[in-house]
Amino acid sequence: MDERMCERMGVTFVCPESWNPVYEGEYIGKDSYFGGESPLSKAVGYIVVIGFGAFFSLFTTLVVYIEKLFSGNATITSEHFK
């Protein structure tokens, strides 16, 4: 196997085969690594997005409630963020 050497930012290393201009790998010219199919279903995507959104909104609400409970100052105004 012919190993070509590359240099980037003063470091010399063996070039990956995919950097070879005549490389005919299995993914050259393909649009997807998954054969045009989604790796997960659309339902899983919705569950992940809505689940993370619900989790972080509840977590943030809980943190604000705990801060109000322990800070002694229950009013949050624009002065709170200065």
ChimeraX commands (.cxc) that place a marker at each C-alpha (Angstrom):
marker #1 position 0.00,0.00,0.00 radius 0.5
marker #1 position 1.37,3.36,-1.03 radius 0.5
marker #1 position 1.31,5.74,1.94 radius 0.5
marker #1 position 1.30,9.40,1.10 radius 0.5
marker #1 position 2.54,11.89,3.65 radius 0.5
marker #1 position 0.63,15.09,4.38 radius 0.5
marker #1 position 1.60,18.18,6.29 radius 0.5
marker #1 position -0.83,20.43,8.14 radius 0.5
marker #1 position 0.25,23.26,10.44 radius 0.5
marker #1 position 3.82,21.96,10.55 radius 0.5
marker #1 position 2.85,18.39,11.51 radius 0.5
marker #1 position 3.63,15.55,9.08 radius 0.5
marker #1 position 1.41,12.46,9.12 radius 0.5
marker #1 position 0.13,9.66,6.87 radius 0.5
marker #1 position -2.78,10.94,4.78 radius 0.5
marker #1 position -6.06,9.10,5.15 radius 0.5
marker #1 position -7.03,7.12,2.07 radius 0.5
marker #1 position -10.15,9.26,1.62 radius 0.5
marker #1 position -7.93,12.30,0.95 radius 0.5
marker #1 position -6.56,10.59,-2.16 radius 0.5
marker #1 position -8.08,12.27,-5.24 radius 0.5
marker #1 position -8.57,8.88,-6.95 radius 0.5
marker #1 position -10.19,7.25,-3.89 radius 0.5
marker #1 position -13.27,5.24,-4.86 radius 0.5
marker #1 position -14.78,4.60,-1.45 radius 0.5
marker #1 position -18.24,3.22,-0.80 radius 0.5
marker #1 position -19.72,6.63,0.17 radius 0.5
marker #1 position -18.35,8.73,-2.69 radius 0.5
marker #1 position -21.28,10.43,-4.43 radius 0.5
marker #1 position -23.86,9.19,-1.93 radius 0.5
marker #1 position -26.31,11.50,-0.19 radius 0.5
marker #1 position -26.76,9.40,2.92 radius 0.5
marker #1 position -24.80,6.98,5.05 radius 0.5
marker #1 position -28.02,5.10,5.81 radius 0.5
marker #1 position -29.06,4.17,2.28 radius 0.5
marker #1 position -31.70,6.89,2.01 radius 0.5
marker #1 position -33.47,5.66,5.15 radius 0.5
marker #1 position -33.68,7.57,8.41 radius 0.5
marker #1 position -31.76,5.95,11.26 radius 0.5
marker #1 position -34.67,6.72,13.61 radius 0.5
marker #1 position -38.35,7.20,12.96 radius 0.5
marker #1 position -40.02,10.59,12.86 radius 0.5
marker #1 position -41.91,9.73,16.07 radius 0.5
marker #1 position -38.62,9.24,17.93 radius 0.5
marker #1 position -37.48,12.65,16.72 radius 0.5
marker #1 position -40.63,14.31,18.03 radius 0.5
marker #1 position -40.31,12.49,21.35 radius 0.5
marker #1 position -36.70,13.60,21.75 radius 0.5
marker #1 position -37.40,17.26,20.87 radius 0.5
marker #1 position -40.58,17.59,22.93 radius 0.5
marker #1 position -39.14,15.49,25.77 radius 0.5
marker #1 position -36.00,17.61,26.08 radius 0.5
marker #1 position -38.06,20.79,25.85 radius 0.5
marker #1 position -40.45,19.65,28.59 radius 0.5
marker #1 position -37.59,18.45,30.79 radius 0.5
marker #1 position -35.62,21.70,30.56 radius 0.5
marker #1 position -38.68,23.89,31.05 radius 0.5
marker #1 position -39.66,21.94,34.19 radius 0.5
marker #1 position -36.07,21.96,35.43 radius 0.5
marker #1 position -35.80,25.73,34.95 radius 0.5
marker #1 position -39.13,26.29,36.70 radius 0.5
marker #1 position -37.95,24.16,39.62 radius 0.5
marker #1 position -34.65,26.04,39.91 radius 0.5
marker #1 position -36.45,29.41,39.91 radius 0.5
marker #1 position -38.91,28.16,42.55 radius 0.5
marker #1 position -36.08,26.89,44.76 radius 0.5
marker #1 position -34.23,30.19,44.37 radius 0.5
marker #1 position -37.32,32.13,45.44 radius 0.5
marker #1 position -37.80,29.77,48.37 radius 0.5
marker #1 position -34.27,30.14,49.74 radius 0.5
marker #1 position -33.31,33.68,48.70 radius 0.5
marker #1 position -35.82,35.49,50.89 radius 0.5
marker #1 position -36.54,37.98,48.10 radius 0.5
marker #1 position -39.57,36.61,46.28 radius 0.5
marker #1 position -39.90,39.44,43.78 radius 0.5
marker #1 position -37.96,39.19,40.56 radius 0.5
marker #1 position -37.85,42.42,38.58 radius 0.5
marker #1 position -35.59,43.70,35.84 radius 0.5
marker #1 position -33.21,44.90,38.59 radius 0.5
marker #1 position -32.58,41.24,39.44 radius 0.5
marker #1 position -30.67,40.79,36.17 radius 0.5
marker #1 position -28.31,43.77,36.53 radius 0.5
marker link #1:1,2 radius 0.2
marker link #1:2,3 radius 0.2
marker link #1:3,4 radius 0.2
marker link #1:4,5 radius 0.2
marker link #1:5,6 radius 0.2
marker link #1:6,7 radius 0.2
marker link #1:7,8 radius 0.2
marker link #1:8,9 radius 0.2
marker link #1:9,10 radius 0.2
marker link #1:10,11 radius 0.2
marker link #1:11,12 radius 0.2
marker link #1:12,13 radius 0.2
marker link #1:13,14 radius 0.2
marker link #1:14,15 radius 0.2
marker link #1:15,16 radius 0.2
marker link #1:16,17 radius 0.2
marker link #1:17,18 radius 0.2
marker link #1:18,19 radius 0.2
marker link #1:19,20 radius 0.2
marker link #1:20,21 radius 0.2
marker link #1:21,22 radius 0.2
marker link #1:22,23 radius 0.2
marker link #1:23,24 radius 0.2
marker link #1:24,25 radius 0.2
marker link #1:25,26 radius 0.2
marker link #1:26,27 radius 0.2
marker link #1:27,28 radius 0.2
marker link #1:28,29 radius 0.2
marker link #1:29,30 radius 0.2
marker link #1:30,31 radius 0.2
marker link #1:31,32 radius 0.2
marker link #1:32,33 radius 0.2
marker link #1:33,34 radius 0.2
marker link #1:34,35 radius 0.2
marker link #1:35,36 radius 0.2
marker link #1:36,37 radius 0.2
marker link #1:37,38 radius 0.2
marker link #1:38,39 radius 0.2
marker link #1:39,40 radius 0.2
marker link #1:40,41 radius 0.2
marker link #1:41,42 radius 0.2
marker link #1:42,43 radius 0.2
marker link #1:43,44 radius 0.2
marker link #1:44,45 radius 0.2
marker link #1:45,46 radius 0.2
marker link #1:46,47 radius 0.2
marker link #1:47,48 radius 0.2
marker link #1:48,49 radius 0.2
marker link #1:49,50 radius 0.2
marker link #1:50,51 radius 0.2
marker link #1:51,52 radius 0.2
marker link #1:52,53 radius 0.2
marker link #1:53,54 radius 0.2
marker link #1:54,55 radius 0.2
marker link #1:55,56 radius 0.2
marker link #1:56,57 radius 0.2
marker link #1:57,58 radius 0.2
marker link #1:58,59 radius 0.2
marker link #1:59,60 radius 0.2
marker link #1:60,61 radius 0.2
marker link #1:61,62 radius 0.2
marker link #1:62,63 radius 0.2
marker link #1:63,64 radius 0.2
marker link #1:64,65 radius 0.2
marker link #1:65,66 radius 0.2
marker link #1:66,67 radius 0.2
marker link #1:67,68 radius 0.2
marker link #1:68,69 radius 0.2
marker link #1:69,70 radius 0.2
marker link #1:70,71 radius 0.2
marker link #1:71,72 radius 0.2
marker link #1:72,73 radius 0.2
marker link #1:73,74 radius 0.2
marker link #1:74,75 radius 0.2
marker link #1:75,76 radius 0.2
marker link #1:76,77 radius 0.2
marker link #1:77,78 radius 0.2
marker link #1:78,79 radius 0.2
marker link #1:79,80 radius 0.2
marker link #1:80,81 radius 0.2
marker link #1:81,82 radius 0.2
view
